[in-house]
Amino acid sequence: MKRHHPMPFGAELHGDGTRFRLWAPGAGLVELLLDAGHGEQNLTLTSHAGGWHRTHVPGVGAGSRYRYRIDGDLCVPDPASRCNPDDVHGASLVVDPLAFDWQDAGWRGRPWHEAVIYELHIGTFSASGDFDGVRRRLDYLVELGVTAVELMPVADFPGRRGWGYDGVLPFAPDSAYGSPAALKTLVQEAHARGLMVLLDVVYNHFGPDGNYLHAYAPTFFNAAHHTPWGAAINFDAPGSEVVRDFFIHNALYWLEEYHFDGLRLDAVHAICDDSRPDIVEALCAAVQAGPGREREVHLILENDHNCARYLRRGTDGRPQCASAQWNDDFHHTAHVLVTGEDDGYYTDFARRPAAQLGRCLAEGFAFQGDPSPFRDGAARGEPSAHLPPLAFIDSVQTHDQVGNRAFGERLHQLGPAPAVEALTAVLLLAPQVPMLFMGEEFATEQPFLFFCDFGPELAQAVTDGRRREFARFARFADPATREHIPDPGAEATFAASVLDWAAIDRPPHAARLALYRRLLGLRQRHITPRLAGMPGGQAGYTLTGERALTVHWRLGDGSRLALAANLADQATELAPQPGQVLYLSDGLDQAQHAAGRLPPWSVVWTLADRPS
């Protein structure tokens, strides 16, 4: 089977040659510098209405390299390049999407209620740091109980090391990770094992190095909206039609040409768009009308504003916009319960974390229009109790929450093991979609640090800026202390984050891995089959004391799932929940549960069949 997403821009193979098309409304002259293996040619693109420049070159096929020269001076890669083998400042490569022979014609994806997500960074997941390194671990992920692999951004970024959020060529997989064919092979082999593959994409900004759009397409940006990265991407001012088309095609490209099963849209709260429908809604509609008509395709949001309207369901229960959102509220409450940290944004969760955890589990967001102390009392969020639990993705670790710490510590390095294990049992058996961050399942000792690979001047600015960011935290008030924060530009910072897979057979890592496998096995056997069709508004929670709670849900088949959790250092009395016991924390026996006495950091899950 062949797959190709045709685009109105970039290099497209047509007939006996290749069509080159660039939107450059700020350029008077655009030349094509083409190397098809016989020395470089210089061809002038024809100017067309609306800022478009175009030419068709007979006899040019896959493997040819090309650049554009703007007004006789600036040489730039194609912003819609499918491959840039020499990094973001180098020439683009003509790619033939039809050269890859897909073998997964029968794959139609997996329904969302089956999702168990494993987030990973290509460069640090394996020693080889590439797509093949992930491919070689797919069987491990299946055995773990994962059903969906979420890749952090792969769009071409400057240098050999980076998180991916500084990408500047959104259609080109970074060459440090492998070729387009290697990425397609990874997706194909994941499908052969029943795994979905999701891709993190960044539509709110471009990175600071290698983005040339300002030079020849200034209307790609809208100075009326200011962002931390400068003028916002233009989604709502004159010229925005082309910009919106660029990103919608990008989404469809990954879903169709690479057969991804879904996308995670990074930080949509940082997208500035006053139009209606906004770009998030327009993109979701395009996906539903396109690949979503033929198979299961899932769109995930990161949205600090907790906009429940993007997660709305139709009368059939299916998403009308996005499938789900990363629920940082759940992460933050869990983190505070385990670590006791109360600075930064954890201030919002320090006073009543157990109550907020209960609200997350029963209603979705902890903040549903409530005032946020961290935001000087500003209201945050929208009501979410009407939404089904599957509209929320919960986690106790993510690349953001680990990597944005100064030293990239993992949760098990910040709190006692019983606390971490209790919150893990809450996460993996709740009806929300659980997400793991690579290595947490075996309590990896490797941190996940912030790293990049910029040129010397920009690298120093990033290092200085990152250390300034932490100056507002009490433990980093002393400049000498901030000097110990790892340098993002140092290769050693990246190397320290690479997972050590040899650890999984050693204590205590093997025991933690066994716990994850046990919990995900219980989820797969007893909970997942009952989640389909689960509505919202069918859950409730009760707080007993400051740090003990019960939560109950009515599942899609009418059965009742219940959680009783003591998240404190002291034992507590907690009425037993009805139903068959699915899980008891280590150290808790059936007699204690029946007597309604829970030891410190203990969790009980029960399941009762639907009423007759």
Salt bridges, closest charged atoms under 4 A:
GLU12 OE1 - HIS4 NE2 2.99
GLU12 OE2 - ARG82 NH1 2.76
GLU31 OE1 - ARG69 NE 3.05
GLU40 OE2 - ARG67 NH2 3.51
ASP86 OD2 - ARG65 NH1 2.40
ASP104 OD1 - ARG3 NH1 2.78
ASP104 OD2 - HIS191 ND1 2.77
ASP104 OD2 - HIS259 ND1 2.80
GLU114 OE1 - ARG110 NE 2.79
GLU119 OE2 - HIS399 ND1 2.54
ASP132 OD1 - ARG135 NE 3.39
ASP139 OD1 - ARG193 NE 2.65
GLU189 OE1 - ARG135 NH1 3.98
GLU189 OE1 - ARG193 NH1 3.56
ASP200 OD2 - ARG264 NH1 2.91
ASP209 OD1 - HIS89 NE2 3.00
ASP236 OD2 - HIS225 NE2 2.88
ASP245 OD1 - HIS249 NE2 3.51
GLU256 OE1 - HIS5 ND1 2.64
GLU257 OE2 - ARG82 NE 2.83
ASP261 OD2 - HIS191 NE2 2.71
ASP261 OD1 - ARG295 NH1 3.99
ASP266 OD1 - ARG264 NH1 3.04
ASP273 OD2 - ARG244 NH1 2.94
ASP274 OD2 - HIS225 NE2 3.71
GLU302 OE1 - ARG264 NH2 3.08
ASP304 OD2 - ARG375 NH2 2.94
ASP304 OD1 - ARG380 NH2 3.72
ASP329 OD1 - ARG380 NH1 2.98
GLU341 OE1 - HIS335 NE2 3.07
GLU341 OE2 - ARG405 NH2 2.78
ASP348 OD2 - ARG375 NH1 3.07
GLU363 OE1 - ARG359 NE 3.10
ASP370 OD2 - ARG359 NH1 2.98
GLU382 OE2 - ARG309 NH1 2.23
ASP400 OD1 - HIS399 NE2 3.27
GLU409 OE1 - ARG405 NE 2.92
GLU421 OE2 - ARG512 NH2 3.56
GLU445 OE2 - HIS412 NE2 3.32
ASP453 OD1 - ARG161 NH2 3.29
GLU483 OE1 - ARG467 NH1 3.38
ASP500 OD2 - ARG506 NH2 3.56
ASP557 OD2 - ARG530 NH1 3.03
GLU573 OE2 - ARG597 NH1 2.68
ASP586 OD1 - ARG518 NH1 3.95
ASP609 OD1 - ARG530 NH2 3.77
